Amino acid sequence: MTAGGAVAHADAPVSGAPASDAPAAPATIPLTITNNSGRADTVYVYNLGTELSSGRQGWADAAGTFHPWPAGGNPPTPAPDASLAVPATGQSRTIRIPKLSGRIYFSYGQKLDFRLTTGGLVQPAVQNPSDPNRNILFNWSEYTLNDAGLWLNSTQVDMFSAPYSVGVTGADGATRSAGRLKPGGYRGVVDTLRARPGGWANLVQTRSDGTVLRVLSPGHGVGTGALPAGTMADYIDRVWRKYATSALTVTPFADQPNVRYTGRVSGGTMNFTNAQGAVVTSFQKPDSDSVFGCHKLLDAPNDQVRGPISRTLCAGFNRTTLLTNPSQPDTSAAGFYQDAVTNQYAREIHARMADGRAYAFAFDDVGAHESLVHDGNPQKASVTLDPFD
């Protein structure tokens, strides 16, 4: 397990002000949780996160009232039971969510084990075989509700598990949704990866009764040894060779087409220069872990130069478009995951989403291919627990 608060990914900023002509989002909004899972298990839901007005970590009850966590300990102490029961399959329950940056967890058949350290909440880390939540079937959605609106996603950045979809309805009455799998999509992801050689089958985790619990992301797979550390090495090597003799152009901001950087490999390092020819940042050749996790040698700080370039590289490596298109980002899904060496996990998840959108790696939002819904004046939201077919 890792300590820390529930923090949404880059799609969901934790602060922001509404536009001057837009109304601020209300203090709480209704979130309807619909159980269409088809499973007989009792479902428990948790709304955990960071209160944006105070920065405190805690949980929200069904009415949307925020409760800060008590002080934790070392070793970690049990957190208060923040679970909310969801009706049986075919039924719904509406709760209210306050202005948090957080996660909506849901678990089947058993409550999750949350602990508190002196540094805050300890999140489940199922890549750790000794994690107390390792044998529980669960998943989570990430969201931020602030004055600028609601960002709500369906995420597979850490794992692909219990299927669900998300939605938001704006003041105009229109509802946007994301995260729903095609019929047969859940089994399709699991079964295809199980049958794929090269270690991908090892990402599937099951319980002793045979229940499929989840598919670990390849980054966690490399970290645990389930997936070979060199899974992406051949592709990475080919990219480095290509751009030792040609240039890679990165235009990281869709709304700033004149902001461009040129990357070339020299002495094993990819240097990016601006329009004046000055080196603005450099990257050592990444390893598979850096690619899958979009971190380490592909670190992406929250700045205006290295971070945006790194995000673009990360997306190009995972989607394996860097050899086929020297102008990045490549935003056309038709060319994604076509190399024999690619992020097969992301490939299978995207292929089985009803709208093709998913959050299969950290910067899957490059080119707007992520499973995210947003509204600046949300009236209501939804999380639907979908069938395991």
C-alpha positions as CSV (number, residue, x, y, z in Angstrom):
1,M,0.0,0.0,0.0
2,T,1.1,3.6,-0.6
3,A,0.3,6.5,1.6
4,G,-1.4,9.6,0.3
5,G,-4.6,11.3,-0.6
6,A,-6.9,10.4,-3.4
7,V,-5.7,12.5,-6.3
8,A,-7.2,12.5,-9.8
9,H,-5.1,12.2,-12.9
10,A,-4.2,15.1,-15.2
11,D,-7.7,15.1,-16.7
12,A,-9.1,16.5,-13.4
13,P,-7.5,19.7,-12.2
14,V,-7.8,20.2,-8.5
15,S,-8.3,23.9,-8.7
16,G,-9.6,26.5,-11.0
17,A,-12.1,29.4,-11.3
18,P,-15.2,29.4,-13.4
19,A,-15.3,31.7,-16.5
20,S,-16.8,35.1,-15.7
21,D,-19.9,34.3,-17.7
22,A,-20.4,30.8,-16.2
23,P,-22.1,30.0,-12.9
24,A,-20.1,28.3,-10.3
25,A,-20.8,24.6,-9.7
26,P,-23.0,24.0,-6.6
27,A,-21.5,23.0,-3.3
28,T,-22.7,19.4,-3.9
29,I,-24.3,17.6,-6.8
30,P,-26.3,14.3,-6.9
31,L,-24.4,11.2,-8.0
32,T,-26.6,8.2,-8.9
33,I,-24.9,4.8,-8.5
34,T,-26.7,2.1,-10.6
35,N,-26.0,-1.5,-10.0
36,N,-26.3,-3.3,-13.4
37,S,-23.5,-5.7,-12.5
38,G,-25.7,-8.8,-12.5
39,R,-23.8,-10.0,-9.4
40,A,-25.4,-11.1,-6.2
41,D,-22.6,-9.7,-4.0
42,T,-23.3,-6.7,-1.7
43,V,-21.6,-3.6,-3.1
44,Y,-19.9,-1.1,-0.9
45,V,-19.2,2.5,-2.1
46,Y,-16.7,5.0,-0.7
47,N,-16.3,8.7,-1.5
48,L,-12.7,9.6,-0.4
49,G,-10.5,12.6,-1.3
50,T,-9.1,16.0,-0.5
51,E,-11.5,18.9,0.4
52,L,-10.5,21.6,-2.0
53,S,-11.4,24.5,0.3
54,S,-9.2,23.3,3.1
55,G,-6.7,20.7,1.7
56,R,-7.8,18.2,4.3
57,Q,-8.1,14.5,3.5
58,G,-11.3,12.7,4.4
59,W,-14.5,11.1,3.2
60,A,-18.0,12.3,2.4
61,D,-21.2,10.7,3.6
62,A,-24.3,10.1,1.5
63,A,-25.5,13.6,2.1
64,G,-22.3,15.1,0.8
65,T,-21.0,16.2,4.2
66,F,-17.2,16.1,4.4
67,H,-15.6,14.3,7.4
68,P,-11.8,14.7,7.9
69,W,-9.8,11.7,8.7
70,P,-8.6,11.4,12.3
71,A,-4.9,11.3,13.0
72,G,-3.2,8.1,11.8
73,G,-0.4,6.2,13.3
74,N,2.7,4.1,12.6
75,P,2.0,1.3,12.0
76,P,-1.1,2.5,10.2
77,T,-4.4,2.5,12.1
78,P,-7.8,1.5,10.8
79,A,-9.7,4.3,9.1
80,P,-13.3,5.0,10.1
81,D,-15.8,2.9,8.2
82,A,-16.9,5.3,5.3
83,S,-18.7,2.7,3.3
84,L,-22.2,3.2,1.8
85,A,-24.2,0.2,0.8
86,V,-25.5,0.1,-2.8
87,P,-28.8,-1.7,-3.6
88,A,-28.9,-5.1,-5.3
89,T,-28.4,-5.5,-9.0
90,G,-31.0,-3.7,-11.1
91,Q,-31.4,-0.9,-8.5
92,S,-29.9,2.5,-7.9
93,R,-28.9,4.8,-5.0
94,T,-28.3,8.6,-5.2
95,I,-25.8,10.2,-3.0
96,R,-24.3,13.7,-3.0
97,I,-20.7,14.5,-3.8
98,P,-19.0,17.7,-2.4
99,K,-16.1,19.7,-3.8
100,L,-13.3,17.2,-3.6
101,S,-10.5,15.8,-5.7
102,G,-11.0,12.2,-5.0
103,R,-12.1,8.7,-5.8
104,I,-15.4,6.8,-5.8
105,Y,-14.4,3.3,-4.7
106,F,-16.7,0.3,-5.0
107,S,-16.1,-3.2,-3.8
108,Y,-18.1,-6.5,-4.3
109,G,-18.9,-8.8,-1.4
110,Q,-16.4,-7.3,1.1
111,K,-15.6,-3.9,2.5
112,L,-12.2,-2.4,1.6
113,D,-9.5,-2.2,4.3
114,F,-8.4,1.5,4.6
115,R,-5.7,2.6,7.0
116,L,-4.3,5.9,8.1
117,T,-0.7,6.8,8.6
118,T,0.8,10.0,10.0
119,G,1.0,11.1,6.4
120,G,-2.7,10.4,5.6
121,L,-4.8,7.8,3.9
122,V,-3.2,4.5,2.7
123,Q,-4.6,3.6,-0.7
124,P,-5.0,0.0,-1.8
125,A,-2.0,-1.2,-3.8
126,V,-3.0,-4.5,-5.3
127,Q,0.4,-5.0,-7.0
128,N,1.6,-5.8,-3.5
129,P,0.6,-9.4,-2.8
130,S,0.5,-8.7,1.0
131,D,-2.0,-5.8,0.6
132,P,-5.1,-6.5,2.6
133,N,-7.3,-5.7,-0.4
134,R,-5.5,-8.0,-2.7
135,N,-8.2,-10.6,-2.8
136,I,-11.2,-8.2,-2.9
137,L,-12.9,-7.4,-6.2
138,F,-13.1,-3.7,-6.4
139,N,-12.4,-0.6,-8.6
140,W,-12.6,3.1,-8.5
141,S,-13.5,6.2,-10.5
142,E,-11.6,9.5,-10.1
143,Y,-13.2,13.0,-10.0
144,T,-12.8,16.6,-9.2
145,L,-15.7,18.9,-8.5
146,N,-14.7,22.5,-8.1
147,D,-16.1,26.0,-9.0
148,A,-15.2,25.3,-12.6
149,G,-17.3,22.2,-12.8
150,L,-17.0,18.4,-12.7
151,W,-14.3,16.1,-14.2
152,L,-15.2,12.5,-13.8
153,N,-13.4,9.6,-15.4
154,S,-13.3,5.8,-15.8
155,T,-9.7,4.9,-15.2
156,Q,-7.6,1.8,-16.1
157,V,-4.2,3.5,-15.4
158,D,-3.5,1.1,-12.5
159,M,-5.7,-1.9,-13.4
160,F,-8.6,-3.1,-15.4
161,S,-11.2,-4.5,-13.1
162,A,-14.9,-4.5,-12.3
163,P,-16.5,-2.7,-15.3
164,Y,-18.3,0.6,-14.9
165,S,-19.1,3.7,-16.8
166,V,-19.5,7.4,-15.8
167,G,-21.8,10.2,-16.9
168,V,-22.6,13.9,-16.3
169,T,-25.7,15.9,-17.1
170,G,-25.3,19.7,-17.7
171,A,-27.8,22.5,-17.3
172,D,-28.8,22.0,-20.9
173,G,-30.1,18.6,-20.0
174,A,-27.6,16.8,-22.3
175,T,-25.8,13.8,-20.7
176,R,-22.3,12.8,-21.7
177,S,-20.9,9.3,-20.8
178,A,-17.7,7.4,-21.0
179,G,-16.2,4.1,-20.0
180,R,-18.8,1.6,-21.2
181,L,-17.5,-1.6,-22.7
182,K,-18.9,-3.2,-25.8
183,P,-20.9,-6.4,-25.2
184,G,-18.4,-9.1,-24.3
185,G,-15.7,-6.5,-23.7
186,Y,-14.8,-7.4,-20.2
187,R,-14.2,-11.0,-20.9
188,G,-12.6,-10.1,-24.2
189,V,-9.9,-8.0,-22.5
190,V,-9.2,-10.7,-19.9
191,D,-9.2,-13.7,-22.3
192,T,-7.1,-12.0,-25.0
193,L,-4.4,-10.9,-22.6
194,R,-4.4,-14.4,-21.0
195,A,-3.8,-15.9,-24.4
196,R,-1.0,-13.5,-25.4
197,P,2.6,-14.7,-25.0
198,G,5.4,-12.5,-23.6
199,G,4.2,-12.3,-20.0
200,W,0.9,-10.5,-20.7
201,A,-1.0,-13.4,-19.2
202,N,0.7,-12.8,-15.9
203,L,-1.1,-9.5,-15.5
204,V,-4.4,-11.3,-14.8
205,Q,-4.9,-11.8,-11.1
206,T,-7.4,-14.3,-9.8
207,R,-8.7,-15.4,-6.4
208,S,-8.5,-18.9,-5.0
209,D,-12.1,-19.5,-6.0
210,G,-11.3,-18.7,-9.6
211,T,-12.8,-15.2,-9.6
212,V,-10.9,-12.8,-11.9
213,L,-10.0,-9.9,-9.7
214,R,-8.2,-7.6,-12.1
215,V,-5.6,-7.2,-14.9
216,L,-2.7,-5.2,-13.6
217,S,-1.4,-2.4,-15.8
218,P,1.9,-3.2,-17.5
219,G,3.7,-0.6,-15.4
220,H,2.7,-2.5,-12.3
221,G,3.5,-5.7,-14.2
222,V,7.1,-4.7,-14.8
223,G,7.4,-3.5,-11.2
224,T,6.3,-6.8,-9.8
225,G,8.2,-9.0,-12.3
226,A,4.9,-10.3,-13.9
227,L,5.9,-8.7,-17.2
228,P,9.5,-8.7,-18.5
229,A,11.4,-5.5,-17.9
230,G,12.4,-5.4,-21.6
231,T,8.9,-5.7,-23.0
232,M,9.1,-2.4,-24.9
233,A,12.9,-2.4,-25.4
234,D,13.0,-3.4,-29.1
235,Y,10.6,-0.5,-30.0
236,I,12.4,2.0,-27.8
237,D,15.7,1.0,-29.5
238,R,14.2,1.4,-33.0
239,V,12.9,4.9,-32.0
240,W,16.3,6.0,-30.7
241,R,18.0,4.7,-33.9
242,K,15.5,6.5,-36.2
243,Y,15.9,9.9,-34.6
244,A,19.7,9.7,-34.6
245,T,19.4,10.4,-38.3
246,S,16.2,12.3,-38.6
247,A,14.1,14.8,-36.6
248,L,11.1,14.3,-34.4
249,T,8.8,17.3,-34.3
250,V,6.6,17.8,-31.2
251,T,3.8,20.4,-31.1
252,P,2.5,19.8,-27.6
253,F,-0.4,22.3,-27.5
254,A,-3.2,21.9,-29.9
255,D,-4.2,25.6,-29.5
256,Q,-0.6,26.8,-30.0
257,P,0.5,25.4,-33.4
258,N,3.5,27.7,-33.5
259,V,5.0,26.2,-30.3
260,R,7.2,23.4,-31.7
261,Y,10.2,21.5,-30.6
262,T,12.6,19.4,-32.6
263,G,14.1,16.2,-31.1
264,R,17.3,14.5,-32.2
265,V,19.3,11.7,-30.6
266,S,23.0,12.4,-30.1
267,G,25.3,10.4,-27.9
268,G,22.4,8.3,-26.7
269,T,20.4,11.4,-25.5
270,M,17.4,12.9,-27.3
271,N,17.8,16.7,-27.2
272,F,14.9,19.0,-27.9
273,T,15.5,22.4,-29.3
274,N,13.2,25.4,-29.8
275,A,12.8,27.6,-32.9
276,Q,16.0,29.4,-32.0
277,G,18.0,26.2,-31.9
278,A,18.5,26.3,-28.1
279,V,18.2,23.0,-26.2
280,V,15.2,23.2,-23.9
281,T,15.2,19.7,-22.4
282,S,16.8,16.3,-22.9
283,F,15.8,12.7,-22.4
284,Q,17.9,9.6,-21.8
285,K,16.7,6.5,-23.6
286,P,13.8,5.3,-21.5
287,D,13.2,1.8,-20.3
288,S,9.8,-0.1,-20.5
289,D,8.9,0.9,-16.9
290,S,9.4,4.6,-17.8
291,V,7.2,4.2,-20.9
292,F,4.4,2.3,-19.3
293,G,4.3,4.6,-16.2
294,C,5.1,7.8,-18.0
295,H,7.6,8.6,-15.2
296,K,11.2,8.1,-14.3
297,L,13.1,8.8,-17.5
298,L,9.9,10.2,-19.0
299,D,9.1,12.4,-16.0
300,A,6.5,15.1,-16.8
301,P,6.7,18.0,-14.5
302,N,3.9,20.5,-14.4
303,D,5.6,23.1,-16.5
304,Q,5.3,24.5,-20.0
305,V,8.2,22.8,-21.7
306,R,9.5,19.4,-20.5
307,G,6.2,18.2,-19.1
308,P,4.2,18.7,-22.4
309,I,7.0,17.2,-24.5
310,S,7.3,14.2,-22.1
311,R,3.5,13.7,-22.2
312,T,3.7,13.6,-26.0
313,L,6.6,11.1,-26.0
314,C,4.8,8.9,-23.5
315,A,1.7,8.8,-25.7
316,G,3.7,8.1,-28.8
317,F,5.7,5.2,-27.1
318,N,2.6,3.5,-25.6
319,R,0.6,3.9,-28.9
320,T,3.7,3.0,-30.9
321,T,3.3,5.9,-33.4
322,L,6.8,7.4,-33.1
323,L,8.2,5.3,-36.0
324,T,5.3,5.9,-38.3
325,N,4.8,9.6,-37.7
326,P,7.7,12.0,-37.1
327,S,5.2,14.8,-36.2
328,Q,3.7,14.3,-32.7
329,P,1.3,14.0,-31.2
330,D,-0.4,11.7,-33.6
331,T,-4.0,12.0,-32.6
332,S,-5.6,9.6,-35.1
333,A,-6.6,6.4,-33.4
334,A,-6.4,4.4,-36.6
335,G,-2.6,4.3,-36.4
336,F,-2.4,3.4,-32.7
337,Y,-1.0,0.1,-31.4
338,Q,0.0,-1.2,-34.8
339,D,3.6,-2.3,-34.1
340,A,4.2,-5.8,-33.0
341,V,5.8,-4.4,-29.9
342,T,3.2,-2.2,-28.2
343,N,1.2,-1.6,-25.1
344,Q,-1.0,-4.6,-25.5
345,Y,-3.0,-3.8,-22.4
346,A,-4.0,-0.4,-23.7
347,R,-4.6,-1.8,-27.1
348,E,-7.1,-4.4,-25.9
349,I,-9.0,-2.0,-23.6
350,H,-9.4,0.7,-26.2
351,A,-10.5,-1.9,-28.8
352,R,-13.3,-3.0,-26.5
353,M,-14.7,0.3,-25.4
354,A,-18.0,1.3,-27.0
355,D,-16.6,4.7,-27.9
356,G,-13.0,3.7,-28.2
357,R,-12.0,6.0,-25.3
358,A,-10.1,4.7,-22.2
359,Y,-7.6,5.8,-19.6
360,A,-5.2,2.9,-20.1
361,F,-2.0,4.9,-19.3
362,A,-1.4,8.1,-17.5
363,F,-1.3,10.4,-20.6
364,D,-4.0,8.8,-22.6
365,D,-5.7,12.2,-22.7
366,V,-3.1,13.3,-25.3
367,G,-5.4,13.9,-28.3
368,A,-8.5,13.4,-26.1
369,H,-8.7,9.6,-26.2
370,E,-9.4,9.3,-22.5
371,S,-12.6,8.1,-20.8
372,L,-13.6,11.4,-19.2
373,V,-16.7,13.5,-18.9
374,H,-16.7,17.1,-18.0
375,D,-19.3,19.9,-17.5
376,G,-18.8,23.4,-16.3
377,N,-22.2,23.6,-14.7
378,P,-23.1,20.0,-13.7
379,Q,-26.6,19.2,-12.5
380,K,-26.0,15.5,-11.8
381,A,-23.6,12.7,-12.3
382,S,-23.6,8.9,-12.5
383,V,-21.5,5.8,-12.0
384,T,-23.0,2.7,-13.4
385,L,-21.7,-0.7,-12.4
386,D,-21.8,-2.7,-15.6
387,P,-22.1,-6.4,-16.4
388,F,-19.1,-8.7,-16.3
389,D,-19.6,-10.0,-19.8
